Amino acid sequence: MKTIRKEVFFSLLLLVSAGNVEAAENEIENWYTYWGLGISRVTWPDEDLNAAVKLLAALPGVSRTQLSLDLLGFYKPINPNTMVGFIANGAADRLEISEEGDLQVNLTTYAASAQYFPEKIGQGIFGRADIGLALGNVQVDSESETSDPGFGLLVGVGYAHPIMDGTRLALNVNYAIRQIEGETWKTLGISIGGLF
């Protein structure tokens, strides 16, 4: 008898939870904010330099960290499937060399952005496109140098799933190209983010 009561209780709990998720799926917000964090693969502009960085990262005592970031994403829906706004997309490539120092490259695009959801905003598969101003920053130990502004373009696909009212998780795969001071930097990023 206890087993039946537990099954009924958990079935009702699941039913109520599913109802809450369905309510979240069906509600279009007045505006959204998006933030994401993940991994990236940065391709340096020169093939020889890119090969040297890969070789350096493979040496003992050297660690390499590559991150993908989406910050300050603010969007306004223009219909039930599309939202437009602003976002800062970044990629970082850091080499830590024991007893020698650190090298880090930060690539950022401050962009106009659009996301399209065939089903409904915040639900299911979606596409993303960003276009805007790109900057590069190189840090060697405590020294830092920032590039002149360039051009950045990002295209991506993802999948969003509502987890509660007003909150959706989104898995993204993005490809970005940044033309900075005559050099082309490419990044492939995989991230998970929150759409609120």
Secondary structure as UniProt FT lines:
FT   HELIX           2..26
FT   STRAND          32..43
FT   HELIX           47..58
FT   TURN            60..61
FT   STRAND          62..79
FT   TURN            80..81
FT   STRAND          82..97
FT   TURN            98..100
FT   STRAND          101..116
FT   TURN            121..122
FT   STRAND          123..140
FT   TURN            141..142
FT   STRAND          143..146
FT   STRAND          150..164
FT   TURN            165..166
FT   STRAND          167..180
FT   TURN            181..182
FT   STRAND          183..195
//
